[in-house]
Amino acid sequence: MMEKFEDYLSFDGKMYKVGLPFSGDQFDLPVNFKQAIRRLRAVKRRLAGSDKDCPDYTRLG
């Protein structure tokens, strides 16, 4: 693991840069559609019940 870290580490004269520690070209990410929908509904419920947060949230949107 340390060897991979050192392979991805570089210094450009001002700062160090480190690559992301992914192995391979494929990313096997989970499908999180249901979780995203639950979060959206929770935010909508919270904003519907708050006269203060809704305008701020919409303005920042």
C-alpha distance matrix in Angstrom:
0.0 3.8 5.4 5.2 6.3 8.8 9.9 11.0 12.5 16.2 19.3 22.7 25.0 25.3 22.0 18.3 16.9 13.4 13.0 12.3 9.0 11.2 10.9 14.3 17.6 18.8 18.6 19.9 21.3 23.8 27.5 28.5 32.1 33.8 31.8 32.6 36.3 36.4 35.1 37.6 40.4 39.5 39.5 42.8 44.3 43.3 44.7 47.9 48.6 48.1 50.6 48.5 45.0 46.1 47.6 44.7 42.2 44.4 44.9 41.1 40.4
3.8 0.0 3.8 5.4 5.0 6.2 8.6 10.0 10.5 14.0 16.7 20.3 22.2 22.7 19.6 15.9 15.2 12.2 12.8 13.1 10.6 13.4 13.6 16.9 19.9 21.6 21.4 23.0 24.1 26.8 30.3 31.1 34.6 36.4 34.2 34.8 38.5 38.6 36.9 39.4 42.3 41.2 41.0 44.4 45.9 44.6 46.0 49.3 49.9 49.1 51.4 49.1 45.7 47.0 48.3 45.2 42.9 45.2 45.3 41.6 41.2
5.4 3.8 0.0 3.8 5.4 5.2 6.3 8.9 9.9 13.1 16.2 19.6 21.7 22.8 20.0 16.3 15.3 12.6 12.7 13.5 11.1 13.4 12.9 15.7 18.7 20.9 21.3 23.3 24.9 27.8 31.3 32.4 35.9 37.9 35.9 36.4 40.1 40.5 38.9 41.2 44.2 43.4 43.1 46.4 48.1 47.0 48.1 51.4 52.3 51.5 53.7 51.4 48.0 49.1 50.2 47.2 44.8 46.8 47.0 43.2 42.6
5.2 5.4 3.8 0.0 3.8 5.4 5.0 6.4 8.7 12.1 15.6 18.7 21.3 22.1 19.1 15.3 13.6 10.4 9.6 10.1 7.6 9.8 9.5 12.3 15.1 17.3 17.7 19.9 21.4 24.5 27.9 29.2 32.5 34.7 32.8 33.1 36.8 37.4 35.9 38.0 41.1 40.5 40.2 43.3 45.2 44.2 45.2 48.5 49.5 48.8 51.0 48.8 45.3 46.2 47.3 44.4 41.9 43.8 44.0 40.3 39.5
6.3 5.0 5.4 3.8 0.0 3.8 5.4 5.3 6.2 10.0 13.1 16.4 18.8 19.1 15.9 12.2 10.7 7.5 7.9 8.8 7.3 10.5 11.5 14.5 16.9 18.9 18.7 20.9 21.9 24.9 28.1 28.9 32.2 34.3 32.2 32.3 36.1 36.5 34.6 36.7 39.9 39.0 38.5 41.8 43.6 42.3 43.3 46.7 47.6 46.6 48.7 46.4 42.9 44.0 45.1 42.0 39.7 41.7 41.7 37.9 37.5
8.8 6.2 5.2 5.4 3.8 0.0 3.8 5.4 5.0 8.1 11.1 14.5 16.7 17.6 14.9 11.2 10.6 8.4 9.6 11.6 10.6 13.6 14.2 16.8 19.0 21.5 21.7 24.2 25.3 28.4 31.6 32.4 35.7 37.9 35.7 35.7 39.5 40.0 38.1 40.0 43.3 42.4 41.7 45.0 46.9 45.5 46.3 49.8 50.7 49.6 51.5 49.0 45.7 46.8 47.6 44.5 42.3 44.2 44.0 40.2 39.9
9.9 8.6 6.3 5.0 5.4 3.8 0.0 3.8 5.6 8.1 11.7 14.5 17.3 18.5 16.0 12.5 10.9 8.8 8.7 10.9 10.1 12.2 12.3 14.2 16.3 19.2 19.9 22.7 24.1 27.5 30.6 31.8 34.8 37.3 35.5 35.3 39.0 39.9 38.1 39.9 43.2 42.7 41.9 45.0 47.2 46.0 46.7 50.0 51.2 50.2 52.1 49.7 46.3 47.1 47.9 44.9 42.6 44.2 44.0 40.3 39.7
11.0 10.0 8.9 6.4 5.3 5.4 3.8 0.0 3.8 6.6 10.3 12.8 15.9 16.6 13.7 10.2 7.8 5.4 4.9 7.7 8.0 10.4 11.6 13.5 14.9 17.7 17.9 20.9 21.9 25.3 28.2 29.1 32.1 34.6 32.7 32.3 36.0 36.9 35.0 36.6 40.0 39.5 38.6 41.6 43.9 42.6 43.2 46.5 47.8 46.7 48.5 46.2 42.7 43.5 44.2 41.2 38.9 40.5 40.3 36.5 35.9
12.5 10.5 9.9 8.7 6.2 5.0 5.6 3.8 0.0 3.8 7.1 10.2 12.8 13.4 10.6 7.0 5.7 4.6 6.7 9.8 10.6 13.6 15.2 17.3 18.6 21.3 21.2 24.1 24.7 28.0 30.8 31.3 34.3 36.7 34.5 34.0 37.8 38.5 36.3 37.9 41.3 40.5 39.4 42.6 44.7 43.2 43.7 47.2 48.3 46.9 48.6 46.0 42.7 43.7 44.3 41.1 39.1 40.8 40.3 36.5 36.3
16.2 14.0 13.1 12.1 10.0 8.1 8.1 6.6 3.8 0.0 3.8 6.6 9.4 10.6 8.4 5.6 5.2 6.5 8.8 12.4 13.9 16.6 18.1 19.7 20.6 23.5 23.6 26.7 27.3 30.6 33.2 33.7 36.4 39.1 36.9 36.0 39.7 40.7 38.2 39.6 43.1 42.4 41.0 44.0 46.4 44.8 45.0 48.5 49.7 48.1 49.6 46.8 43.6 44.6 44.8 41.6 39.8 41.3 40.5 36.8 36.7
19.3 16.7 16.2 15.6 13.1 11.1 11.7 10.3 7.1 3.8 0.0 3.8 5.7 7.0 5.7 4.4 6.2 8.9 11.7 15.3 17.1 20.0 21.7 23.4 24.1 26.9 26.8 29.9 30.2 33.4 35.9 36.1 38.7 41.3 38.9 37.9 41.6 42.4 39.8 41.0 44.6 43.7 42.0 45.1 47.4 45.6 45.6 49.2 50.3 48.5 49.7 46.8 43.8 44.9 44.8 41.5 40.0 41.6 40.4 36.8 37.0
22.7 20.3 19.6 18.7 16.4 14.5 14.5 12.8 10.2 6.6 3.8 0.0 3.8 5.6 5.9 6.6 7.8 11.2 13.5 17.1 19.4 21.9 23.8 25.0 25.2 28.1 28.1 31.4 31.5 34.8 37.0 37.1 39.5 42.2 40.0 38.6 42.2 43.3 40.5 41.4 45.1 44.3 42.4 45.3 47.9 46.0 45.7 49.3 50.5 48.6 49.6 46.6 43.7 44.6 44.3 41.0 39.6 40.9 39.5 36.0 36.3
25.0 22.2 21.7 21.3 18.8 16.7 17.3 15.9 12.8 9.4 5.7 3.8 0.0 3.8 6.1 8.1 10.5 14.0 16.8 20.3 22.5 25.2 27.2 28.6 28.9 31.8 31.6 34.8 34.8 38.0 40.1 40.1 42.5 45.1 42.7 41.3 44.9 45.8 42.9 43.8 47.4 46.5 44.4 47.4 49.8 47.8 47.4 51.1 52.1 50.0 50.8 47.7 45.0 46.1 45.6 42.2 41.1 42.6 41.0 37.5 38.2
25.3 22.7 22.8 22.1 19.1 17.6 18.5 16.6 13.4 10.6 7.0 5.6 3.8 0.0 3.8 7.1 9.8 13.4 16.5 19.6 22.1 25.0 27.4 29.0 29.1 31.7 31.1 34.2 33.8 36.8 38.8 38.4 40.7 43.2 40.6 39.1 42.6 43.4 40.3 41.2 44.8 43.7 41.6 44.5 46.9 44.7 44.3 48.0 48.9 46.7 47.5 44.3 41.6 42.9 42.3 38.9 38.0 39.5 37.8 34.3 35.2
22.0 19.6 20.0 19.1 15.9 14.9 16.0 13.7 10.6 8.4 5.7 5.9 6.1 3.8 0.0 3.8 6.5 10.0 13.2 16.2 18.7 21.7 24.2 26.0 26.3 28.7 27.9 30.9 30.4 33.3 35.4 35.1 37.5 39.9 37.3 36.0 39.6 40.2 37.3 38.4 41.9 40.8 38.8 41.9 44.2 42.0 41.9 45.6 46.5 44.4 45.4 42.3 39.5 40.8 40.5 37.1 35.9 37.6 36.2 32.6 33.3
18.3 15.9 16.3 15.3 12.2 11.2 12.5 10.2 7.0 5.6 4.4 6.6 8.1 7.1 3.8 0.0 3.8 6.7 10.2 13.2 15.3 18.5 20.8 22.9 23.5 25.9 25.2 28.1 27.9 30.9 33.2 33.1 35.8 38.1 35.6 34.6 38.3 38.9 36.1 37.5 41.0 39.9 38.2 41.4 43.6 41.6 41.8 45.4 46.3 44.5 45.8 42.9 39.9 41.1 41.2 37.8 36.3 38.1 37.1 33.3 33.8
16.9 15.2 15.3 13.6 10.7 10.6 10.9 7.8 5.7 5.2 6.2 7.8 10.5 9.8 6.5 3.8 0.0 3.8 6.7 9.9 12.4 15.2 17.7 19.5 19.9 22.3 21.6 24.6 24.5 27.6 29.9 30.0 32.6 35.1 32.8 31.7 35.4 36.3 33.6 34.9 38.5 37.6 36.1 39.1 41.5 39.8 39.9 43.5 44.6 43.0 44.4 41.6 38.4 39.4 39.6 36.4 34.6 36.3 35.4 31.7 31.7
13.4 12.2 12.6 10.4 7.5 8.4 8.8 5.4 4.6 6.5 8.9 11.2 14.0 13.4 10.0 6.7 3.8 0.0 3.8 6.6 8.7 11.8 14.3 16.5 17.3 19.4 18.7 21.5 21.6 24.7 27.3 27.5 30.4 32.8 30.5 29.8 33.6 34.3 31.9 33.5 36.9 36.1 34.9 38.0 40.3 38.8 39.2 42.7 43.8 42.4 44.1 41.5 38.2 39.2 39.7 36.6 34.5 36.3 35.8 32.1 31.8
13.0 12.8 12.7 9.6 7.9 9.6 8.7 4.9 6.7 8.8 11.7 13.5 16.8 16.5 13.2 10.2 6.7 3.8 0.0 3.8 6.3 8.6 11.1 13.0 13.5 15.7 15.2 18.2 18.5 21.9 24.5 25.1 27.9 30.5 28.5 27.8 31.5 32.5 30.4 31.9 35.4 34.9 33.9 36.8 39.2 38.0 38.4 41.8 43.1 42.0 43.8 41.5 38.0 38.6 39.3 36.4 34.0 35.6 35.4 31.7 31.0
12.3 13.1 13.5 10.1 8.8 11.6 10.9 7.7 9.8 12.4 15.3 17.1 20.3 19.6 16.2 13.2 9.9 6.6 3.8 0.0 3.8 5.8 9.1 11.3 11.8 13.3 12.1 14.9 15.0 18.3 21.0 21.6 24.5 27.0 25.1 24.6 28.3 29.3 27.3 29.0 32.4 31.9 31.1 34.1 36.4 35.4 36.0 39.2 40.6 39.7 41.7 39.6 36.0 36.6 37.6 34.8 32.2 33.9 34.1 30.4 29.5
9.0 10.6 11.1 7.6 7.3 10.6 10.1 8.0 10.6 13.9 17.1 19.4 22.5 22.1 18.7 15.3 12.4 8.7 6.3 3.8 0.0 3.8 6.5 9.6 11.3 12.6 11.6 13.9 14.7 17.8 21.0 21.9 25.1 27.4 25.5 25.6 29.3 30.0 28.5 30.4 33.6 33.1 32.7 35.8 37.8 36.9 37.9 41.0 42.2 41.6 43.9 41.9 38.2 38.9 40.2 37.4 34.7 36.5 37.0 33.3 32.3
11.2 13.4 13.4 9.8 10.5 13.6 12.2 10.4 13.6 16.6 20.0 21.9 25.2 25.0 21.7 18.5 15.2 11.8 8.6 5.8 3.8 0.0 3.7 6.3 7.9 8.8 8.1 10.6 11.9 15.3 18.5 19.9 23.1 25.5 24.1 24.2 27.8 28.8 27.6 29.4 32.6 32.4 32.3 35.1 37.2 36.7 37.6 40.6 42.0 41.7 44.0 42.2 38.5 38.9 40.3 37.8 34.8 36.3 37.1 33.6 32.1
10.9 13.6 12.9 9.5 11.5 14.2 12.3 11.6 15.2 18.1 21.7 23.8 27.2 27.4 24.2 20.8 17.7 14.3 11.1 9.1 6.5 3.7 0.0 3.8 6.9 8.1 8.8 10.9 13.3 16.6 19.8 21.8 24.9 27.4 26.3 26.6 30.1 31.2 30.3 32.1 35.2 35.2 35.3 38.0 40.0 39.7 40.8 43.6 45.1 44.9 47.3 45.7 41.9 42.2 43.7 41.3 38.2 39.7 40.5 37.0 35.4
14.3 16.9 15.7 12.3 14.5 16.8 14.2 13.5 17.3 19.7 23.4 25.0 28.6 29.0 26.0 22.9 19.5 16.5 13.0 11.3 9.6 6.3 3.8 0.0 3.8 5.7 7.9 10.5 13.3 16.8 19.7 22.1 24.9 27.6 27.0 27.1 30.4 31.9 31.2 32.7 35.7 36.2 36.2 38.6 40.9 40.9 41.7 44.4 46.2 46.1 48.4 46.9 43.1 43.0 44.4 42.3 39.1 40.2 41.1 37.7 35.8
17.6 19.9 18.7 15.1 16.9 19.0 16.3 14.9 18.6 20.6 24.1 25.2 28.9 29.1 26.3 23.5 19.9 17.3 13.5 11.8 11.3 7.9 6.9 3.8 0.0 3.8 6.6 9.8 12.4 16.0 18.3 20.9 23.2 26.2 25.9 25.6 28.7 30.6 29.9 31.0 34.2 34.9 34.7 36.9 39.4 39.6 40.1 42.7 44.7 44.7 46.8 45.4 41.6 41.2 42.5 40.5 37.3 38.0 39.0 35.7 33.6
18.8 21.6 20.9 17.3 18.9 21.5 19.2 17.7 21.3 23.5 26.9 28.1 31.8 31.7 28.7 25.9 22.3 19.4 15.7 13.3 12.6 8.8 8.1 5.7 3.8 0.0 3.8 6.3 9.3 12.7 14.9 17.8 20.1 23.0 22.9 22.9 25.8 27.7 27.4 28.6 31.5 32.4 32.5 34.6 37.0 37.3 38.1 40.5 42.5 42.7 45.0 43.9 40.1 39.6 41.1 39.3 35.9 36.7 38.0 34.9 32.6
18.6 21.4 21.3 17.7 18.7 21.7 19.9 17.9 21.2 23.6 26.8 28.1 31.6 31.1 27.9 25.2 21.6 18.7 15.2 12.1 11.6 8.1 8.8 7.9 6.6 3.8 0.0 3.8 5.8 9.5 11.9 14.4 16.9 19.8 19.4 19.4 22.5 24.2 23.8 25.1 28.1 28.8 28.9 31.2 33.4 33.7 34.6 37.0 38.9 39.2 41.5 40.4 36.6 36.2 37.9 36.0 32.6 33.6 35.0 31.8 29.6
19.9 23.0 23.3 19.9 20.9 24.2 22.7 20.9 24.1 26.7 29.9 31.4 34.8 34.2 30.9 28.1 24.6 21.5 18.2 14.9 13.9 10.6 10.9 10.5 9.8 6.3 3.8 0.0 3.8 6.6 9.4 12.3 15.0 17.5 17.3 18.0 20.9 22.3 22.4 24.0 26.6 27.3 28.0 30.1 32.1 32.7 33.8 36.0 37.9 38.4 41.0 40.1 36.3 35.9 37.9 36.3 32.8 33.8 35.6 32.6 30.2
21.3 24.1 24.9 21.4 21.9 25.3 24.1 21.9 24.7 27.3 30.2 31.5 34.8 33.8 30.4 27.9 24.5 21.6 18.5 15.0 14.7 11.9 13.3 13.3 12.4 9.3 5.8 3.8 0.0 3.8 6.6 8.8 11.8 14.3 13.8 14.3 17.3 18.7 18.6 20.3 22.9 23.6 24.2 26.4 28.4 28.9 30.1 32.3 34.1 34.6 37.2 36.4 32.6 32.2 34.3 32.7 29.2 30.3 32.1 29.2 26.8
23.8 26.8 27.8 24.5 24.9 28.4 27.5 25.3 28.0 30.6 33.4 34.8 38.0 36.8 33.3 30.9 27.6 24.7 21.9 18.3 17.8 15.3 16.6 16.8 16.0 12.7 9.5 6.6 3.8 0.0 3.8 6.1 9.2 11.1 10.9 12.1 14.8 15.9 16.4 18.2 20.5 21.2 22.3 24.4 26.1 26.8 28.3 30.2 32.0 32.9 35.6 35.1 31.4 30.9 33.3 32.0 28.4 29.6 31.8 29.1 26.6
27.5 30.3 31.3 27.9 28.1 31.6 30.6 28.2 30.8 33.2 35.9 37.0 40.1 38.8 35.4 33.2 29.9 27.3 24.5 21.0 21.0 18.5 19.8 19.7 18.3 14.9 11.9 9.4 6.6 3.8 0.0 3.8 5.9 8.1 8.9 9.7 11.9 13.6 14.5 15.8 17.9 19.2 20.3 21.9 23.7 24.9 26.2 27.9 29.9 31.0 33.6 33.4 29.7 28.9 31.4 30.4 26.7 27.5 30.0 27.6 24.9
28.5 31.1 32.4 29.2 28.9 32.4 31.8 29.1 31.3 33.7 36.1 37.1 40.1 38.4 35.1 33.1 30.0 27.5 25.1 21.6 21.9 19.9 21.8 22.1 20.9 17.8 14.4 12.3 8.8 6.1 3.8 0.0 3.8 5.6 5.3 6.2 8.7 10.1 10.7 12.3 14.4 15.5 16.6 18.5 20.2 21.2 22.6 24.3 26.2 27.3 30.0 29.8 26.2 25.5 28.1 27.1 23.4 24.5 27.1 24.8 22.1
32.1 34.6 35.9 32.5 32.2 35.7 34.8 32.1 34.3 36.4 38.7 39.5 42.5 40.7 37.5 35.8 32.6 30.4 27.9 24.5 25.1 23.1 24.9 24.9 23.2 20.1 16.9 15.0 11.8 9.2 5.9 3.8 0.0 3.8 5.5 5.1 6.2 8.7 9.9 10.5 12.4 14.3 15.4 16.5 18.5 20.0 21.1 22.4 24.7 26.0 28.6 28.7 25.2 24.0 26.6 26.1 22.3 22.9 25.8 23.9 20.9
33.8 36.4 37.9 34.7 34.3 37.9 37.3 34.6 36.7 39.1 41.3 42.2 45.1 43.2 39.9 38.1 35.1 32.8 30.5 27.0 27.4 25.5 27.4 27.6 26.2 23.0 19.8 17.5 14.3 11.1 8.1 5.6 3.8 0.0 3.8 5.4 5.2 6.3 8.7 9.9 10.7 12.4 14.4 15.4 16.6 18.5 20.1 21.1 23.0 24.7 27.6 28.0 24.7 23.6 26.6 26.3 22.7 23.5 26.7 25.0 22.2
31.8 34.2 35.9 32.8 32.2 35.7 35.5 32.7 34.5 36.9 38.9 40.0 42.7 40.6 37.3 35.6 32.8 30.5 28.5 25.1 25.5 24.1 26.3 27.0 25.9 22.9 19.4 17.3 13.8 10.9 8.9 5.3 5.5 3.8 0.0 3.8 5.5 5.1 6.2 8.6 10.0 10.6 12.4 14.3 15.4 16.5 18.4 19.9 21.5 22.8 25.9 25.9 22.4 21.9 24.9 24.2 20.6 22.0 25.0 23.0 20.6
32.6 34.8 36.4 33.1 32.3 35.7 35.3 32.3 34.0 36.0 37.9 38.6 41.3 39.1 36.0 34.6 31.7 29.8 27.8 24.6 25.6 24.2 26.6 27.1 25.6 22.9 19.4 18.0 14.3 12.1 9.7 6.2 5.1 5.4 3.8 0.0 3.8 5.4 5.1 6.1 8.7 9.9 10.6 12.3 14.3 15.3 16.5 18.2 20.2 21.3 23.9 23.9 20.3 19.4 22.1 21.4 17.8 18.8 21.7 19.8 17.2
36.3 38.5 40.1 36.8 36.1 39.5 39.0 36.0 37.8 39.7 41.6 42.2 44.9 42.6 39.6 38.3 35.4 33.6 31.5 28.3 29.3 27.8 30.1 30.4 28.7 25.8 22.5 20.9 17.3 14.8 11.9 8.7 6.2 5.2 5.5 3.8 0.0 3.8 5.4 5.0 6.2 8.6 9.9 10.5 12.3 14.2 15.3 16.3 18.6 20.2 22.8 23.4 20.0 18.7 21.6 21.6 17.9 18.6 21.9 20.6 17.8
36.4 38.6 40.5 37.4 36.5 40.0 39.9 36.9 38.5 40.7 42.4 43.3 45.8 43.4 40.2 38.9 36.3 34.3 32.5 29.3 30.0 28.8 31.2 31.9 30.6 27.7 24.2 22.3 18.7 15.9 13.6 10.1 8.7 6.3 5.1 5.4 3.8 0.0 3.8 5.5 5.2 6.2 8.7 9.9 10.6 12.3 14.3 15.3 16.9 18.7 21.7 22.3 19.1 18.3 21.6 21.5 18.1 19.4 22.7 21.4 19.1
35.1 36.9 38.9 35.9 34.6 38.1 38.1 35.0 36.3 38.2 39.8 40.5 42.9 40.3 37.3 36.1 33.6 31.9 30.4 27.3 28.5 27.6 30.3 31.2 29.9 27.4 23.8 22.4 18.6 16.4 14.5 10.7 9.9 8.7 6.2 5.1 5.4 3.8 0.0 3.8 5.4 5.0 6.2 8.6 9.9 10.5 12.2 14.1 15.6 16.7 19.7 19.7 16.2 15.8 19.0 18.3 14.9 16.6 19.7 18.1 16.1
37.6 39.4 41.2 38.0 36.7 40.0 39.9 36.6 37.9 39.6 41.0 41.4 43.8 41.2 38.4 37.5 34.9 33.5 31.9 29.0 30.4 29.4 32.1 32.7 31.0 28.6 25.1 24.0 20.3 18.2 15.8 12.3 10.5 9.9 8.6 6.1 5.0 5.5 3.8 0.0 3.8 5.4 5.2 6.2 8.7 9.9 10.6 12.1 14.4 15.5 18.1 18.4 15.0 13.7 16.7 16.6 13.1 14.0 17.3 16.2 13.7
40.4 42.3 44.2 41.1 39.9 43.3 43.2 40.0 41.3 43.1 44.6 45.1 47.4 44.8 41.9 41.0 38.5 36.9 35.4 32.4 33.6 32.6 35.2 35.7 34.2 31.5 28.1 26.6 22.9 20.5 17.9 14.4 12.4 10.7 10.0 8.7 6.2 5.2 5.4 3.8 0.0 3.8 5.5 5.0 6.2 8.6 9.9 10.4 12.5 14.4 17.2 18.2 15.3 13.9 17.3 17.8 14.6 15.5 19.1 18.5 16.3
39.5 41.2 43.4 40.5 39.0 42.4 42.7 39.5 40.5 42.4 43.7 44.3 46.5 43.7 40.8 39.9 37.6 36.1 34.9 31.9 33.1 32.4 35.2 36.2 34.9 32.4 28.8 27.3 23.6 21.2 19.2 15.5 14.3 12.4 10.6 9.9 8.6 6.2 5.0 5.4 3.8 0.0 3.8 5.4 5.1 6.2 8.6 9.9 10.9 12.6 15.8 16.4 13.5 13.1 16.7 16.7 13.8 15.6 18.9 18.1 16.6
39.5 41.0 43.1 40.2 38.5 41.7 41.9 38.6 39.4 41.0 42.0 42.4 44.4 41.6 38.8 38.2 36.1 34.9 33.9 31.1 32.7 32.3 35.3 36.2 34.7 32.5 28.9 28.0 24.2 22.3 20.3 16.6 15.4 14.4 12.4 10.6 9.9 8.7 6.2 5.2 5.5 3.8 0.0 3.8 5.4 5.0 6.1 8.5 10.0 10.7 13.5 13.7 10.4 9.8 13.2 13.1 10.0 11.9 15.1 14.3 12.9
42.8 44.4 46.4 43.3 41.8 45.0 45.0 41.6 42.6 44.0 45.1 45.3 47.4 44.5 41.9 41.4 39.1 38.0 36.8 34.1 35.8 35.1 38.0 38.6 36.9 34.6 31.2 30.1 26.4 24.4 21.9 18.5 16.5 15.4 14.3 12.3 10.5 9.9 8.6 6.2 5.0 5.4 3.8 0.0 3.8 5.5 5.2 6.0 8.7 10.0 12.4 13.5 10.8 9.0 12.5 13.4 10.6 11.4 15.0 15.1 13.3
44.3 45.9 48.1 45.2 43.6 46.9 47.2 43.9 44.7 46.4 47.4 47.9 49.8 46.9 44.2 43.6 41.5 40.3 39.2 36.4 37.8 37.2 40.0 40.9 39.4 37.0 33.4 32.1 28.4 26.1 23.7 20.2 18.5 16.6 15.4 14.3 12.3 10.6 9.9 8.7 6.2 5.1 5.4 3.8 0.0 3.8 5.5 5.1 6.4 8.9 11.9 13.5 11.4 10.4 14.1 15.2 13.0 14.2 17.7 17.9 16.7
43.3 44.6 47.0 44.2 42.3 45.5 46.0 42.6 43.2 44.8 45.6 46.0 47.8 44.7 42.0 41.6 39.8 38.8 38.0 35.4 36.9 36.7 39.7 40.9 39.6 37.3 33.7 32.7 28.9 26.8 24.9 21.2 20.0 18.5 16.5 15.3 14.2 12.3 10.5 9.9 8.6 6.2 5.0 5.5 3.8 0.0 3.8 5.5 5.4 6.5 9.9 10.7 8.4 8.5 12.3 12.7 10.9 13.0 16.0 16.0 15.5
44.7 46.0 48.1 45.2 43.3 46.3 46.7 43.2 43.7 45.0 45.6 45.7 47.4 44.3 41.9 41.8 39.9 39.2 38.4 36.0 37.9 37.6 40.8 41.7 40.1 38.1 34.6 33.8 30.1 28.3 26.2 22.6 21.1 20.1 18.4 16.5 15.3 14.3 12.2 10.6 9.9 8.6 6.1 5.2 5.5 3.8 0.0 3.8 5.3 5.1 7.5 8.4 6.1 5.0 8.8 9.8 8.2 9.7 12.8 13.4 12.9
47.9 49.3 51.4 48.5 46.7 49.8 50.0 46.5 47.2 48.5 49.2 49.3 51.1 48.0 45.6 45.4 43.5 42.7 41.8 39.2 41.0 40.6 43.6 44.4 42.7 40.5 37.0 36.0 32.3 30.2 27.9 24.3 22.4 21.1 19.9 18.2 16.3 15.3 14.1 12.1 10.4 9.9 8.5 6.0 5.1 5.5 3.8 0.0 3.8 5.7 7.6 10.0 8.9 7.1 10.5 12.5 11.3 11.9 15.1 16.3 15.6
48.6 49.9 52.3 49.5 47.6 50.7 51.2 47.8 48.3 49.7 50.3 50.5 52.1 48.9 46.5 46.3 44.6 43.8 43.1 40.6 42.2 42.0 45.1 46.2 44.7 42.5 38.9 37.9 34.1 32.0 29.9 26.2 24.7 23.0 21.5 20.2 18.6 16.9 15.6 14.4 12.5 10.9 10.0 8.7 6.4 5.4 5.3 3.8 0.0 3.8 6.7 9.1 8.8 8.6 11.9 13.5 12.9 14.3 17.1 18.1 18.0
48.1 49.1 51.5 48.8 46.6 49.6 50.2 46.7 46.9 48.1 48.5 48.6 50.0 46.7 44.4 44.5 43.0 42.4 42.0 39.7 41.6 41.7 44.9 46.1 44.7 42.7 39.2 38.4 34.6 32.9 31.0 27.3 26.0 24.7 22.8 21.3 20.2 18.7 16.7 15.5 14.4 12.6 10.7 10.0 8.9 6.5 5.1 5.7 3.8 0.0 3.8 5.4 5.6 6.3 9.2 10.4 10.6 12.3 14.5 15.7 16.3
50.6 51.4 53.7 51.0 48.7 51.5 52.1 48.5 48.6 49.6 49.7 49.6 50.8 47.5 45.4 45.8 44.4 44.1 43.8 41.7 43.9 44.0 47.3 48.4 46.8 45.0 41.5 41.0 37.2 35.6 33.6 30.0 28.6 27.6 25.9 23.9 22.8 21.7 19.7 18.1 17.2 15.8 13.5 12.4 11.9 9.9 7.5 7.6 6.7 3.8 0.0 3.8 6.0 6.0 7.4 9.4 10.7 11.7 13.3 15.2 16.2
48.5 49.1 51.4 48.8 46.4 49.0 49.7 46.2 46.0 46.8 46.8 46.6 47.7 44.3 42.3 42.9 41.6 41.5 41.5 39.6 41.9 42.2 45.7 46.9 45.4 43.9 40.4 40.1 36.4 35.1 33.4 29.8 28.7 28.0 25.9 23.9 23.4 22.3 19.7 18.4 18.2 16.4 13.7 13.5 13.5 10.7 8.4 10.0 9.1 5.4 3.8 0.0 3.8 5.8 6.4 7.0 9.1 10.8 11.6 13.1 14.8
45.0 45.7 48.0 45.3 42.9 45.7 46.3 42.7 42.7 43.6 43.8 43.7 45.0 41.6 39.5 39.9 38.4 38.2 38.0 36.0 38.2 38.5 41.9 43.1 41.6 40.1 36.6 36.3 32.6 31.4 29.7 26.2 25.2 24.7 22.4 20.3 20.0 19.1 16.2 15.0 15.3 13.5 10.4 10.8 11.4 8.4 6.1 8.9 8.8 5.6 6.0 3.8 0.0 3.8 5.8 5.2 5.9 8.5 9.9 10.6 11.9
46.1 47.0 49.1 46.2 44.0 46.8 47.1 43.5 43.7 44.6 44.9 44.6 46.1 42.9 40.8 41.1 39.4 39.2 38.6 36.6 38.9 38.9 42.2 43.0 41.2 39.6 36.2 35.9 32.2 30.9 28.9 25.5 24.0 23.6 21.9 19.4 18.7 18.3 15.8 13.7 13.9 13.1 9.8 9.0 10.4 8.5 5.0 7.1 8.6 6.3 6.0 5.8 3.8 0.0 3.8 5.5 5.1 6.1 8.5 10.0 10.4
47.6 48.3 50.2 47.3 45.1 47.6 47.9 44.2 44.3 44.8 44.8 44.3 45.6 42.3 40.5 41.2 39.6 39.7 39.3 37.6 40.2 40.3 43.7 44.4 42.5 41.1 37.9 37.9 34.3 33.3 31.4 28.1 26.6 26.6 24.9 22.1 21.6 21.6 19.0 16.7 17.3 16.7 13.2 12.5 14.1 12.3 8.8 10.5 11.9 9.2 7.4 6.4 5.8 3.8 0.0 3.8 5.5 5.1 6.0 8.5 9.7
44.7 45.2 47.2 44.4 42.0 44.5 44.9 41.2 41.1 41.6 41.5 41.0 42.2 38.9 37.1 37.8 36.4 36.6 36.4 34.8 37.4 37.8 41.3 42.3 40.5 39.3 36.0 36.3 32.7 32.0 30.4 27.1 26.1 26.3 24.2 21.4 21.6 21.5 18.3 16.6 17.8 16.7 13.1 13.4 15.2 12.7 9.8 12.5 13.5 10.4 9.4 7.0 5.2 5.5 3.8 0.0 3.8 5.5 5.1 6.2 8.5
42.2 42.9 44.8 41.9 39.7 42.3 42.6 38.9 39.1 39.8 40.0 39.6 41.1 38.0 35.9 36.3 34.6 34.5 34.0 32.2 34.7 34.8 38.2 39.1 37.3 35.9 32.6 32.8 29.2 28.4 26.7 23.4 22.3 22.7 20.6 17.8 17.9 18.1 14.9 13.1 14.6 13.8 10.0 10.6 13.0 10.9 8.2 11.3 12.9 10.6 10.7 9.1 5.9 5.1 5.5 3.8 0.0 3.8 5.5 5.2 6.0
44.4 45.2 46.8 43.8 41.7 44.2 44.2 40.5 40.8 41.3 41.6 40.9 42.6 39.5 37.6 38.1 36.3 36.3 35.6 33.9 36.5 36.3 39.7 40.2 38.0 36.7 33.6 33.8 30.3 29.6 27.5 24.5 22.9 23.5 22.0 18.8 18.6 19.4 16.6 14.0 15.5 15.6 11.9 11.4 14.2 13.0 9.7 11.9 14.3 12.3 11.7 10.8 8.5 6.1 5.1 5.5 3.8 0.0 3.8 5.5 5.0
44.9 45.3 47.0 44.0 41.7 44.0 44.0 40.3 40.3 40.5 40.4 39.5 41.0 37.8 36.2 37.1 35.4 35.8 35.4 34.1 37.0 37.1 40.5 41.1 39.0 38.0 35.0 35.6 32.1 31.8 30.0 27.1 25.8 26.7 25.0 21.7 21.9 22.7 19.7 17.3 19.1 18.9 15.1 15.0 17.7 16.0 12.8 15.1 17.1 14.5 13.3 11.6 9.9 8.5 6.0 5.1 5.5 3.8 0.0 3.8 5.5
41.1 41.6 43.2 40.3 37.9 40.2 40.3 36.5 36.5 36.8 36.8 36.0 37.5 34.3 32.6 33.3 31.7 32.1 31.7 30.4 33.3 33.6 37.0 37.7 35.7 34.9 31.8 32.6 29.2 29.1 27.6 24.8 23.9 25.0 23.0 19.8 20.6 21.4 18.1 16.2 18.5 18.1 14.3 15.1 17.9 16.0 13.4 16.3 18.1 15.7 15.2 13.1 10.6 10.0 8.5 6.2 5.2 5.5 3.8 0.0 3.8
40.4 41.2 42.6 39.5 37.5 39.9 39.7 35.9 36.3 36.7 37.0 36.3 38.2 35.2 33.3 33.8 31.7 31.8 31.0 29.5 32.3 32.1 35.4 35.8 33.6 32.6 29.6 30.2 26.8 26.6 24.9 22.1 20.9 22.2 20.6 17.2 17.8 19.1 16.1 13.7 16.3 16.6 12.9 13.3 16.7 15.5 12.9 15.6 18.0 16.3 16.2 14.8 11.9 10.4 9.7 8.5 6.0 5.0 5.5 3.8 0.0
